[in-house]
Amino acid sequence: MELRYLTAFVAVAEELHFGRAAKRLQMAQPPLSQQIRQLERELGVQLFERNTRSVRLTSAGRSFLEPVHTVLRDLDLATRAAKAAGRGEYGRVTVGFAGASSHETLPLLTRAVRLAHPGIELAMQGQTYAHVALERVADGSLDLGFVRLPADRPGVRTRVISEEELVCALPSDHRLAGPSAIAPADLADEPFVSFPANAGSSLRDAAVRTCEEAGFRPRIVQEAPDSHTILALVAAGVGVTLTLTSCQHIQQTGLVYRPLAGSPVRLQAALAWRRDNPSAALRTVLAVAQDALPVPAPAARRD
């Protein structure tokens, strides 16, 4: 059954006049009559009682009219949804991120997308560490990932959204908890709390690398899956940790943050996506992110 037959049927049913219906459809009357006859043959019922003076719906025609209206409305909705999706105004974008370090950037992006394009759903996948997010963007199982540089994967593009520094978190009654910055070498004999090994945490990798450059391998006595838990363990006196400035919003009783002495250890956070991802919704989200998460100004250098 052709769609044009349904459109023709509705026009005649509403006008109850073939001439007016043909004019409404911007077509000649004979082809319109042929379409109605063909529709009746396909259905095996008569839809109209017609003579030289009047056109009336039969009982079959009256029963057919409302379902046809529903079909045409649904088709119109589907057509508009497809066009909106093609313009990037509708669709679903999967986003991978990891907890505390994205507590500022992530809400800025989600609010901006929701405000500008309410038809776009952001499917958030938390506890996706930076390295894992990068791999999942690269293999196509994520549309967009919050990652850390360097992020060199074939076909993956990135844009920096923030720059952070490593700081030391330690119990408030710790011997190094005074007002001074802490040299990484001073932590050589300390127990550490950290993210699990091989979980894809770029923060753990940066912390281990910083300790190794100071001449020691950190003695990790406790692992936890997120920054909130790690810092709670530090406040409880289990050990110390190296974390990011973006996590300093986490305030626990018995916990203090201190900068690291010497040249700052900086990590750049970025958005990552596949260059060949065909999603128009993703392109729209990236355009929103240009304003919501602009490239940060270069950080001031300190000696």
N, C-alpha and C positions, 0 to 999 in steps of 0.2 A: 504494500500500500504506500503510495507516494505522498509525501508531505503536502505537496501542492493540492492534492485532492481534499485533504483535511482543511486547508486554508480556504479553498473554494467552498466547501460545505458550510463552514462557519459564516462566511460572507453572505451566502444565500439565506441561511437560517436566520441571520440577524436582519437582513434587509427584506426578506420575503418578496424579492423582486429580482429577477435575473439581470435586468438591464442595470439597475442601481448597483448590484453586486459586481457586475463586470466593470463598471466605471470605478468602483472602489478599489478593485484589484488591478486597474489599469490594463485591461485586456478586452478583447472582443467577446461578445456574448456567445457565439457558437462554440468556441473552444471551452468556455466555462460550462455550457450545457453538456458537452462531451465528457468533461471531467466528472461531473455529478453522475452521469449515467455509468461511467466506468467504476466509480466508487460504489454505486448501488449494485453493480454486477459482482464486484469483489465481495461485498457483504452478503449478497443474496437477499436483500430486503429493499423495499421502496422507502426512501427517506422523505420525499416530498409528494404531496398531491398538487398537481399543477394543471391548469387549463389556460385558456387565452385571457382570462380575467384575473386569476389569483394564484398565489403559491402558498401552500400551507405545509407545515411539518406533519408527518405521520407520527404515530405513537413510537415507532422505531426511531424516527428522526429526533423526536424529543428526548428519548432515552440516550441517544448517541451524542447529543450536543454537549452536555456537561463534561463527560469524560474527554471529549476532544478538546474542550477548553483547557482542561487540566494538562493534557499532553502538550499543547502549544505553549502554555505558561511555563511548564517545566523545561521545554526546549529553549525558551527565551532565557530562563535563568541559567541553563547550562551554557548557552552561547555567551552570555555576558560574563559568566565565571571564567570560561576559557579565554576570552579576550582580556579580562582583568589579569589572569594568570600570565598571559603572554606579555602584558605590560609590566609584570612584576608587582601588581597590586594585590595579588592573592596567591597563597601557596604556603608551603611548609619548609622551614630551614632548620636543619639540625645543628646544634651548637654544643661544642665540648669545652668545658672549663674546669678549673680546679679552685675550689673553695675560697679561702680567706683572701688570697692575693688578688682576686678579681672582684672584691666586694665594692669597689668604687666604679670600675669601668663597666662591669656587666650591667648594673641597674641603669646606668646612663644610656647604654645601647638599647636595652629592652624597652625602657620608657619611650625613647625617641621613635622606635619602630612602631610601638603600639599606638602612639599619638598620630604619626604620619600615615600609617598603613595598617589599620585594624584588621584587614583581611589576611595579613601575614601571620602565621603561627611560628613562633620560635620554640622548637622542641629542645629543651635544655637537658644536657647530660652532664651532671656534676661528677666530681671526683675523677675527672679525666685529666691526669697529669700532663704537663706540657709536651713531653716526648711522645706520650700515647696519643694526645690530640693531634700532633703533627703526623704520626703514622696513619691515623684514621682519616685525616684529610687526604693524605697521599693516596690511600687505597680506595677512597671514595665513599667510605662508610660514614663520614661526617662532611657536612657542607662547609662549616666554619669552625675554626678552633682558636682558642686563646693559647698561644705558644710563647716560647722564649727563644730569642736569637742566640746563636746562629740556627737557622732552620733551612738547611740546604737539602731539599728533596726535589727530584726532577718533576717539573710540571706544577710545583706549588709556589704560589705568590704570597708575599707577606707585606704587612704595613705596620710600622712601629706605633704603639698607642701609649706607652708609658716607659719610664726608666726608673729603676729602683736600685737601692743599695743594700748590701748585706749589713745587718747589725747583729749584735749578740744579745740574746735573751737569757737571763739568769735569775736565780732566786734573790729576793731583795736583801737577804742576810748573807749573801755570798761575799767572800773576801775581795772580789773584784767589782763589787756593786757600787763603788764610790762614784764620784762625778766624772772621773777621767775616762777617756776612750781606752778600749782594751786592745792590746796587741794580740793578734791571733796566736803567736808563740806562747803567750801566757796561759793558753787553754790546753796546752799539751798534755797535762796530767788529769784533765777534767773528764768525767763521764758525760757522754752526749746522748741527747734524745733526737731522733731524726725520722724521716720518712722511710718506709721499707726499701730495702735494696732491690734493684731491678724492677721497680714499680713504674719507672718512667718519670720520676720527679727531677726536674731541672734544678730545683733548689738544693736537693741533696747533693747532686753532682757538683754544684758550685761551692757548697760548704766543704765537701771533701777536698776539692781542688785547692781551696783557700788554705785549709789546714796543711795539706801536703806541701804547698809552696812555703809555708812557715816552718817546714821541717819535721812534721809529725803526721801520723795517720790517726784520725779521731777514733776514740774508743766508744763505740755506740753501744749503750747498755739497754736501750729501750727504743722500739719503733712504734709509730702510730700513723694512721692513715690520713690525718688532716692536721692543719696548723692549730686549730682550737684545742685538740687533744694534746698535741705536742707541747703547747705552751702551758696547758693545765698541769702536765707532768713536770715541766720545769718549775712552775710555781710551787709544786709539792716537794721540790728538792731532789727529784730523781737525777737531774743532770742539767747541763746547759745546752743551748742550741744556737745555730746561726740561722736567722730568718731574714725576712725582707722588711723594708720600711713600710710597705703597704699593709703589713700584718700588725703594725703597732696600735691599730685601733682595738685590738684584743687586749682588754685589761683584766688581769686576774690579781686577786689579793696575793701578795708575796712575790710578784713578778716585776722585773725592771728590764728596760732596754738600754743598751749602751752602744755608741758607735764604735767601729773598729778603727784603730790607729793606723796611720800610714795611708797609702793611696787607696781610695775607695774602690770596693768591688761592686761594679755596676752590672745589672742585668736588664736587658730590654725586653719588655713584653710586646707582643705583636698579634695581629689577626692573621690567620693563614687560611687559604682556600686554593682549590685547584683551578688552574688557569682555564682548563677546558670544561669546567662544570657548566652545563647548559641552563641551569636554573635562573629564570628571570627574577624570581623572588630573592635569590641570593644577591643578584646584582643590585636590586633595590636596597637590601639591607646594607650592602657595602657602601652605597651612596649615602644612606642615612648616617653610617658610621663616620664618614668623612667629616660631618659637622659635629656629631655627638662625641666622637673620640678623635680629635685632631692630632696630628703628629706633634709630640711635645717639643718644646724649645730645648736646645742643648743644655745639659745641666752645667751649672757653674763648677769649675774645677777647684778643689782644695788641696793644698800640699799636705 
